[in-house]
Amino acid sequence: MRALRDLGSRAAAQLMRRFASALALTGALACSANVAQAAQPAACDDWSAYRQFIAHFMQQDGRIVDFSTAVQQSTSEGQSYGMFFALVANDRATFDRLLAWTRANLSAGRFDANDLKLPAWQWGRKPDGSYGVLDVNSASDSDVWIAYDLFEAARLWHEPSYAKLGWALVTQIEKQEVATLAGLGPMLLPGPHGFQTADTTRLNPSYLPLPVLRALAAQAPSGPWSSIAANAYTLVKTTAPRGFSPDWAAWRAGRFIVDPKRGDIGSYDAIRVYLWAGLTDPADPLAKPWLDAIGGMREQVAQTGVPPERVATTSGAVQGEAPIGFWGALLPYFRALNDARAANLAQTHLAAFGARASDAPAPSAAAASGTSAAANNMPIYYNEVLMLFGTGSADGRYRFDANGRLVPRWEKLCVPAHAHS
């Protein structure tokens, strides 16, 4: 991903006239044969940004492809986010395709209520040119998102089989990806393997979205999720001495420390910490303390007018200018802080990006050329994900309640067909 460069000299009035189109994630409108046609969500509340995302990044079989990577990878993260967006769009057919591809390819067919294998986090092109699993380790952030998606799909679409699968997944997460840290308590590990040594446990703050943890706590009140939520706040607060979250941190000898492998840098992972905080319902008792703990980003943007690409979280030193996706992620954060100036600035940057992006090529064409997504001026997966989360919330298409339950706009607009008790 590349930092946002010169936006040009467009007048603000022109930018804002284009704001409505910018809230939609943009890119090539053409879609090749191997890319899924745009999904058809509820006619009463069409979400064009979501349809464009699916058209750009999802194959017909339900595989989300990150074309910006050399191996044309698919990840459990991409599948989990795609399932969430399908819920927000009321698009059950796409949800089921995403789930089916995940089951068949990331879990080797073992993703059922009675036999569940945690999905591998990375799938793509191997050195010999074939496609398959590249790393069998699972990623806990994706796993908790998929469990959340399943529980909410069961509730919103009245299908108990989703909940049964969600329970099976949560059971495996608790067995394999939750550890009790001495002096702290239960914590979600980034994955089952490779994050704990004899004296150090590595952690990722962006893997702990508070609304998702609240929802899992409501589903499994005897489980560790309420404690994990409280410990996640302690992690975020302690590791952000200047109000910036790091990508990674660690627990050693009863305290949080700078991550021994990645250091104190906050960048592409950490941007989601601000996003999740901005999406948390204000009635959650941790919502305001959490936002207060990561106020450094707001102060930085107020001073310089742009979010940094990287921050040294212990010193506050910044480097680079963030890509457009960061503005999408920060939009709910600014709104939650009632910072109208920063929110308007984010919207203006998104408008400029939207005004320039309509001529991007189809993903398959860029992939076939063997060059990067950025070099082809095509939509970049991570940017688009962050913008879809952020603008979807700002546009009122969804929110989370204080218990973490998803409140999609279609649930109200599309009654009585989708009403639930």
N, C-alpha and C positions, 0 to 999 in steps of 0.2 A: 504494500500500500504506500501511496505517496502523499505527502502533505499537500493541503490545499494551497494552490499558488495564487498568483494575482487574479483577482476577480474582475479586473478591468474597470472601466469608468462608467459603468451603467448607473444611471440615476436611480435614486432610491424609489422614486415613484414607479419607474418601470419594473423594478424588482418586485415590489409589493403587488403590482397588478398580476404578476405571474406566480404569486405565492400559492394560490390554490393548486396550480399544477405541480408545484414543487413538493407539496406534502405527499404527493404520490411518488413512490420510488420510480425513477426513470431509467431509461435505457432503450435498447433496440426494440421496436415494436414487431419486427419480423421474428418468426420463430421457426427453426428448422424442423425437419421431420422427427428427429430424435429427441426434441424438447417438447414437453407437454404443452398442449394448448391451454390457454388461460382457463383457470378453474371458474366455475359458475356458482358463486355463493348465492345466498338468498336474494331474490330479485328485489325485495323490499329495502335492501341496504347493501347495494353493490360496493365493493371495496376495490377500486381499480388498481391501487398500489399493490395490493396483495396479488391480484391476477397477473400483474406484470412481473412480480417476484417469481411466481410459479412458472410463468412462461420463460423467464430467463434461466432459471436455475434448477427446475425439476424436470427429469425425464419422465416419459410416460409410465415407466414402471415404479415411480415413486422415489427415485434417487435424487437427492439434492447434490449438485456438483459445484465445487469451488474451482472455477476455471482460472483463478489467479495463481494456482499452485502448479508446479511442474508435473506432478503426478496426477493432476485432475482429480483431486481427492474428494471423497465424501466422508463426513464425520458424523458421529452420533450427535454432536452438537447441532449440526445442520438439520438432521432429521428431527430432533426434538423441537427446535425453533419452528421448523416448517409445520409440525403438528400443532403447535400453539397458535400460529397464525391461521391455520385452517379452522381451529375452534373459533377464533375471533371472527372469521369470515363466514361461519356456519357452513363449511364445506366438508361434509362428512366423507364424500367420495375420495377427496384428496387425502384427508386424514388417514383413511384406511389404506390407501396406496403407500403412503409414507411408512405406516406401521408394518405393512406386509414386506416392503423392501428391507426394512430394518431387521425384521425377524429372519428373513431368508439369507441375508448377506452379512450382517454384523453379529448375529447370534447363531449362525449356522443352522437355522431352522428351529432352534430351541428357545422359543420366546412365547411360552404358553403358560397358563395358570398352574399346570402340574409339572412343568419342566422348563425352567427359565435360566438361560445363560446371559449374564450381563453383556450388553453389546460391545464389541470392539470399537475403539474410538476412531480408528482410521482405516479407510478402504480406498484403493485406487490402483494406479498403474504400477506394476512391478517392473524390476529391471529387465525381465525377459519379454516385456510387452503385454503380458496377461494382466488381468485385473482381479483383485481379491483383497483380503485383509492384509494391511501393512503393519499394524501394531495391534496385538490381541488384548492389550491392557484396556480396561474400560475407563471412562471419564465420569466422575461422580456428578458433575454439574449437569451433564446431559442426562444421566440416569434419573436424577431427581426431577428434572424438567419433564422427561417422558412419563414418569409416575404421576406427576401433577396433571399432565395432559390427559392421561387415561382416567383419572378420578373425575376430572371436570367433564370429560366427554360422557362418562357414565351418567353424571348428574344432568347435564344440559340436554343430552340426546336420549335420555331414558334407556340406556343400554347397559344392563348389569355386567355383561361379559367384560366390558372395559375395566370396571372396578375390580373384578377378580384378577385380571392381568396386572392391574396397578398394585394390588396387594402382594402378588407374587414378586413383583419387581422391588417393592419396598422391603420385603423380607430379605432379599438378597443384598440390597444396599446396606441394610442394618448389619447383616452378617459379614460382609466383605469390605465395606467402605466406611464404616464408622469405627472409631477407636476411642478408648477412654484414655485421656492424657493426664498423667499424674500432676495434681495441683490445679487442674482446669476442669476436667470432666469430659463428656462425650463431644467429639468433633468429627465432622465429615472430612475424610481424607480425599485428596484429589483423585485417587484411584486405589485399587487393591494392592498394587505392587509398585515398589520403587520409591516410596515417599517416607519411609521410616527406617532409620538406622538405630543403632544401640541407644543413642542419646538425643537424636534430633528427629523431629517430625516436620516435614515441609507442608505448607498450607497455601491455598489460593483464595483470597478474600472474595474474588468475583464469582466463585463457585457457590456462594451462600446467599441467594436472593431471599430477602426476608419474607415476602408474600408467599413464596413457595414453601418455605420452612413452616410458616403458620398453617398453611393448608395441610401439609403432611402431619403436623401436630394435631390438627382437628380430626384427621382420618385415623391416626394411630396415637391416641392420647396416652397410652402406656409406653410408647416408644421414646426415643431420645430427642425428639425434634424440638420441643420447647427449650430444652437445655442447650441444644445446638444453636438455636436462635440467640439465646442470651450470650453464649460463648462467642458466637460470630460477631456480635456487637463489640465485645471486649477485644477481639482480634482487630477489628477495624479501628476502634478508638485508639488502641495501644500502638498500632503500627503506622498511624498517621499523625506524627507529632507536629507537623506543619499543615495539617488539613488535607494532605494528598495521600491517596491509598496506593500501596505498592502492588505490583503484579503478583508477587510471591512474598511469603514470610515464613517463619519457622518457630517452633516451640522447643525450648531446650532448658533443662534445669529449672522448671517452674516459671518460665517467663517467655514472652515473645521476643524474638530477635530478628535481625536482618537475615534474609534468606542466604544461606551459604553458597548457593549455586548462581542465583540470578541477581543477587544484591538488592539494593533498595529502590530500583527503578519502578516507576508506575507508568504504564503506557497502554498497550492494546488490550491486555486482560483487565487492568484496573478501571478502564473507562466504564465497564459494566457495573462497578460498585456504585458510581454516581447514578447510573441509569436505574438500577434496582431501588436505590434509596428514593429517587424521584417518583417511582411507581408505587411505593408503599402507601397504604391508606393513612391519612393523617391521624386517624383514631388509634392506630397501633401505638402502644406505649413506647416503643423504641423508634418510632418514625422521626421525631424531632431530635432526640439525642444522636441518632445515626447521621442525620443531615448536618448537625452541628459539628460532628467529628470530622467531616470531610469538606469543610467550608473553604479550604485552600483553593480549590478549583474556581469557585465563584470569585474569590478575591483576585486571582490571577487574571481571569477574563476581564474583570472590571478595570484592572490596571493596563492591560496590553491590548484588549479587544479580540484576542484569539486564545483558544486553548492550546497548551503545549503538546507536542507529540510525546515527549518524555519528561519525567520529573524525577529528580533525586529526592526521595521523600524525606530523608533525614536532614538535608540542608535546604531544600526548597528550590534548588537550582533547576532551571528549565532548559529544554533544548528542542528546537524545531517547532514547526507549526503542524497541528494535527490535521489528519484527513477529514473529509466532509462527514464521514460517519460519526465522528466525535460530536459534531454539532447536533446530530440526531439523537445521540445518547444523552446529551446534556440538556436537551429541551425539557424533558419532564423534571429534571433536577432543578433547573432555573424556575420552572413554574411552581414546584413544591416550595421553593424558597421565596415565592412571591416577588421574584426579581424580574419585573416586566422589561426592563432595559435589556438584560442579558437574553431573555426569551425572544424578544424582538430581533436582537442581533442574530441569534441562532436561526430564526425564521428567514431573515434576509439572506444569510449565507446559503440556506437550503434553497431559497428562491433562485439565487444566481446559478447554483448547480443545476437545478431543474431546467432552467432556461437554456443551458448549454448541452444537455445530455440526450436530446431526442434523436441525435444522429449516430448513436453508438451502434456497432454491428451486433449481429446475433452471436451469442456465446459460442455456438458450434463452429462458426466461421473462424473466430479468433483461435479456438482450440486447435482446429485443423492446421492453422498456419504455423503452429509451434512457437508462437510468441506469447508474451504475457498479456494478461487482461489489461493492465495499465497501458502497455505499449499500443494496444488496439483501441484504447479509449472506450472499452466496454465496461458494463457495470461490474463492480467488485463485490463479491459475496459479503464480506464482513461489513463494509460500508452500508450495503443495502439492508442487512439484518438490523443494524443499529438504527438506521433511519426508519425502518418499518416499525420497530418497537416504539420509537420516540414520537413519530408523527401520528401513528395510530392512536396513541394515548392522547396526544394534544388535540386530535380531531374528535375525541370523544367516542371512539369506536370500542374501547374497552377500558376497564379499570379493575383493580383488585379491592375487595372489601377488607375490613379489619381482620377477618379470619383467613384472608388469602384467597377467598373464592373469586373466580373470574366472573365479572359482570360485563358481558358483551352487549353492545348496543342493540344487536339484532334480537336479543331476548325480549326486549320491550317493544321494538318496532314491528316485529313479525308475529305477534300474538294474533289469534289464539293458536296458530299452528305449532308454535314452539314454546308455548307456556308450560311451566312446570309447577308442581305444588310445593 
